[in-house]
C-alpha cells in the first residue's frame, strides 16, 4: 500500500475514532446507519459500494470517492466495472465532476498497479 493510501486510511480511522469518542447520540446513530447501510441485504455490499461510488462522484466528495473506490477494489469490483461507474457519475454530475474523476483515476491506478497514474 502506498504512503498516500496508508495516510488516508490512518487519518480516517483516527478521526472517526475521535469523533465517536466525543459523539452525541445523533452522531453515533448516523455512523451506525452509514456502516449498516453498506452491509449485505437485498443488495450485496459490493453493489452498494458501487452505488456509493457513483453518488460520491455526483456529490463531488473526494474522501467519499476514495473510500468507495478502495472498498470496490477490496470487494472485487473489476477495473472495467469501476470505469463504467465513473461514467455514470460523470453523466449524472456533468463536467463539474471531471476534476474529481481525475483524482479517482489516479487512485484507481495506484490501487490496481501500486503506482499513481
C-alpha positions as a Markdown table, in Angstrom:
| # | Residue | x | y | z |
|---|---|---|---|---|
| 1 | Unk | 0.0 | 0.0 | 0.0 |
| 2 | Unk | 1.4 | 3.4 | -0.9 |
| 3 | Unk | 2.2 | 6.0 | 1.7 |
| 4 | Unk | -0.7 | 8.2 | 0.4 |
| 5 | Unk | -3.2 | 5.3 | 0.8 |
| 6 | Unk | -1.8 | 4.4 | 4.2 |
| 7 | Unk | -2.0 | 8.1 | 5.3 |
| 8 | Unk | -5.7 | 8.3 | 4.1 |
| 9 | Unk | -6.7 | 5.2 | 6.0 |
| 10 | Unk | -4.9 | 6.1 | 9.2 |
| 11 | Unk | -6.3 | 9.7 | 9.2 |
| 12 | Unk | -9.8 | 8.4 | 8.5 |
| 13 | Unk | -9.6 | 5.8 | 11.3 |
| 14 | Unk | -8.0 | 8.2 | 13.8 |
| 15 | Unk | -10.5 | 11.0 | 13.2 |
| 16 | Unk | -13.6 | 8.6 | 13.1 |
| 17 | Unk | -12.4 | 7.2 | 16.5 |
| 18 | Unk | -12.0 | 10.8 | 17.9 |
| 19 | Unk | -15.4 | 11.9 | 16.6 |
| 20 | Unk | -17.1 | 8.8 | 18.0 |
| 21 | Unk | -15.3 | 9.2 | 21.3 |
| 22 | Unk | -16.9 | 12.6 | 21.7 |
| 23 | Unk | -20.1 | 12.0 | 19.7 |
| 24 | Unk | -23.6 | 12.8 | 20.6 |
| 25 | Unk | -26.2 | 10.0 | 20.3 |
| 26 | Unk | -27.2 | 11.5 | 16.9 |
| 27 | Unk | -23.7 | 11.3 | 15.5 |
| 28 | Unk | -23.3 | 7.7 | 16.8 |
| 29 | Unk | -26.6 | 6.7 | 15.2 |
| 30 | Unk | -25.6 | 8.3 | 11.9 |
| 31 | Unk | -22.2 | 6.5 | 11.9 |
| 32 | Unk | -24.0 | 3.2 | 12.7 |
| 33 | Unk | -26.6 | 3.8 | 9.9 |
| 34 | Unk | -23.7 | 4.5 | 7.5 |
| 35 | Unk | -22.0 | 1.3 | 8.4 |
| 36 | Unk | -25.1 | -0.9 | 8.3 |
| 37 | Unk | -26.3 | 0.6 | 5.0 |
| 38 | Unk | -23.4 | -0.9 | 3.2 |
| 39 | Unk | -23.9 | -4.5 | 4.6 |
| 40 | Unk | -25.4 | -7.3 | 2.5 |
| 41 | Unk | -29.1 | -7.1 | 2.3 |
| 42 | Unk | -31.5 | -7.3 | -0.7 |
| 43 | Unk | -28.5 | -5.7 | -2.5 |
| 44 | Unk | -25.0 | -7.1 | -1.9 |
| 45 | Unk | -22.4 | -5.0 | -0.1 |
| 46 | Unk | -20.5 | -5.0 | -3.4 |
| 47 | Unk | -23.4 | -3.4 | -5.3 |
| 48 | Unk | -24.0 | -0.9 | -2.5 |
| 49 | Unk | -20.3 | 0.2 | -2.7 |
| 50 | Unk | -20.7 | 0.7 | -6.4 |
| 51 | Unk | -23.8 | 2.9 | -5.8 |
| 52 | Unk | -21.9 | 4.8 | -3.2 |
| 53 | Unk | -19.0 | 5.5 | -5.6 |
| 54 | Unk | -21.4 | 6.8 | -8.3 |
| 55 | Unk | -23.2 | 9.0 | -5.8 |
| 56 | Unk | -19.9 | 10.3 | -4.3 |
| 57 | Unk | -18.8 | 11.4 | -7.8 |
| 58 | Unk | -22.0 | 13.3 | -8.3 |
| 59 | Unk | -21.7 | 14.9 | -4.9 |
| 60 | Unk | -18.0 | 15.7 | -5.6 |
| 61 | Unk | -16.7 | 14.4 | -2.3 |
| 62 | Unk | -13.1 | 13.3 | -2.8 |
| 63 | Unk | -12.9 | 11.5 | 0.6 |
| 64 | Unk | -16.0 | 9.5 | -0.2 |
| 65 | Unk | -14.8 | 8.8 | -3.8 |
| 66 | Unk | -11.5 | 7.5 | -2.3 |
| 67 | Unk | -13.3 | 5.4 | 0.3 |
| 68 | Unk | -15.7 | 3.8 | -2.1 |
| 69 | Unk | -13.1 | 3.2 | -4.7 |
| 70 | Unk | -10.9 | 1.4 | -2.2 |
| 71 | Unk | -13.9 | -0.6 | -0.9 |
| 72 | Unk | -14.9 | -1.5 | -4.5 |
| 73 | Unk | -11.4 | -2.8 | -5.2 |
| 74 | Unk | -11.4 | -4.8 | -1.9 |
| 75 | Unk | -14.8 | -6.3 | -2.8 |
| 76 | Unk | -13.6 | -7.5 | -6.2 |
| 77 | Unk | -15.2 | -4.9 | -8.5 |
| 78 | Unk | -13.2 | -5.0 | -11.7 |
| 79 | Unk | -11.4 | -2.1 | -13.3 |
| 80 | Unk | -13.9 | -2.2 | -16.2 |
| 81 | Unk | -16.8 | -2.0 | -13.8 |
| 82 | Unk | -15.3 | 0.9 | -11.9 |
| 83 | Unk | -14.6 | 2.8 | -15.1 |
| 84 | Unk | -18.3 | 2.4 | -16.0 |
| 85 | Unk | -19.3 | 3.6 | -12.5 |
| 86 | Unk | -17.1 | 6.6 | -13.2 |
| 87 | Unk | -19.0 | 7.1 | -16.5 |
| 88 | Unk | -22.4 | 7.1 | -14.7 |
| 89 | Unk | -21.1 | 9.7 | -12.1 |
| 90 | Unk | -19.8 | 11.9 | -14.9 |
| 91 | Unk | -23.0 | 11.7 | -16.9 |
| 92 | Unk | -25.2 | 12.4 | -13.9 |
| 93 | Unk | -23.0 | 15.0 | -12.4 |
| 94 | Unk | -21.8 | 16.7 | -15.5 |
| 95 | Unk | -18.5 | 18.4 | -16.3 |
| 96 | Unk | -18.1 | 19.7 | -12.7 |
| 97 | Unk | -17.2 | 16.0 | -11.9 |
| 98 | Unk | -14.1 | 16.0 | -14.2 |
| 99 | Unk | -11.6 | 17.2 | -11.5 |
| 100 | Unk | -12.8 | 14.5 | -9.1 |
| 101 | Unk | -12.7 | 12.0 | -11.9 |
| 102 | Unk | -9.0 | 12.8 | -12.5 |
| 103 | Unk | -8.2 | 12.1 | -8.8 |
| 104 | Unk | -10.4 | 8.9 | -8.9 |
| 105 | Unk | -8.5 | 7.6 | -11.9 |
| 106 | Unk | -5.2 | 8.3 | -10.2 |
| 107 | Unk | -6.3 | 6.5 | -7.1 |
| 108 | Unk | -7.6 | 3.5 | -9.1 |
| 109 | Unk | -4.3 | 3.2 | -10.9 |
| 110 | Unk | -2.5 | 3.3 | -7.6 |
| 111 | Unk | -4.8 | 0.6 | -6.1 |
| 112 | Unk | -4.5 | -1.7 | -9.1 |
| 113 | Unk | -0.9 | -1.1 | -10.2 |
| 114 | Unk | 0.6 | 0.1 | -7.0 |
| 115 | Unk | 1.7 | 3.3 | -8.7 |
| 116 | Unk | 0.0 | 6.7 | -9.1 |
| 117 | Unk | -1.2 | 7.3 | -12.6 |
